[in-house]
Amino acid sequence: MKPPPPSAGGGRSHLLAFAVLSASYFAHIGFFNPYLPLWLKDLGLPIFTISLLTSVQSVTRVFAPYAWGALSDHTGQRVKLLRFSAAVALASSFGLWWVGGPWWLGLVLLVMFTHTSSMMSLTEAAMAHLVAGDWGRYGRIRLWGSAGFLVTVFAAGEWFERFGMKHFPMWAAGTLALVLIATLRLPDVREPVAAHDAVKEPVGPVLRIPAVRWFFAALFFHITAHFAVYGFLSLYLDALGYGKGTIGLLWALSVVAEIVWFFLQGRLIGLTTMPRWMLICGVAAVARLGITAEMGHWILALVVAQLLHALSFAAHHTTCIAVVSRRFPGRLRGRGQALFTVIGYGVGGVLGVLAGGAIAQAVGYRVMFDVATAMAVIGCFCAWRAVRCERADATAAAA
């Protein structure tokens, strides 16, 4: 009799494999996202064209999570899909060596981001299932990713400061090769496939819950505001006269704060409810973006702003994954994860980068960060409404 396939979750070797994948994936992101705008600027492209090209990543997050999630649910071959995505992303990165103009770069980035975006959603869904609500364990896996990001954002900054941006394509290929190797080390597990004749649970009733609607509204404005940082912080600091090494160090500081949070979150996350954490993270985002906008010439102020990344990103990310896992259990989990990615990093990312690029080109980066601060304030209001709705639901349930 043929033995059953190994379980998908829980084992120490599985946790380690996903930790290594997280480290390699975010090592790629740690170099690629901060320095892509600077490389495009080095090619002589205008700011709005740069914003269009950097928005390609967010565009892929509008459709890729649903497509890859549906395929993984249908086949159960999540690991094989991760390996395929890593291989195609690596192959497409070689297109960066030939600078054929904005249209060519857009096509290369479209293919690459379509596959790296799939890796993010597939891995996050697998990790959320693996930790089964133990957010301390989730943090310990995720901090490997933060460490990978830290290494490359600092090392690449020093490299580009010394040798210029011409080696950007080499870094892209090298880091994606590490990602591919990491996927090959994952346990070759096929997850259970949902029965085709099973009753499909509708997602509509969940989306009609007021607390869920306010949660997604808060998510949208929070992430949209943060794309001022993701898409334009490096260009903003470069315009203020900071060197690439200093820019890399400031990015690295934010990741150090992220690592500290993920290490401690098992002790901290239970101090209050997840909706209240959303509000706390929203306040931190307002402070971070406002300080960046108005005190960008002061290096100490920028240090404080980057350290707020612990709350405005790390705590916010875990909170969102926890809320989605609670509100979209069982067969709704895949669609809930996809909605989180599409609404936040997809639609919010596209609007954040395109609007940010247009505002920066018209009136400058400082005003763009001011607008982002205002959007973060709206996100805080939505998070506050989510807290009120959760409280009302709890009162009604207790009555």
Beta strands, then each sheet from edge to edge (+ up, - down):
end
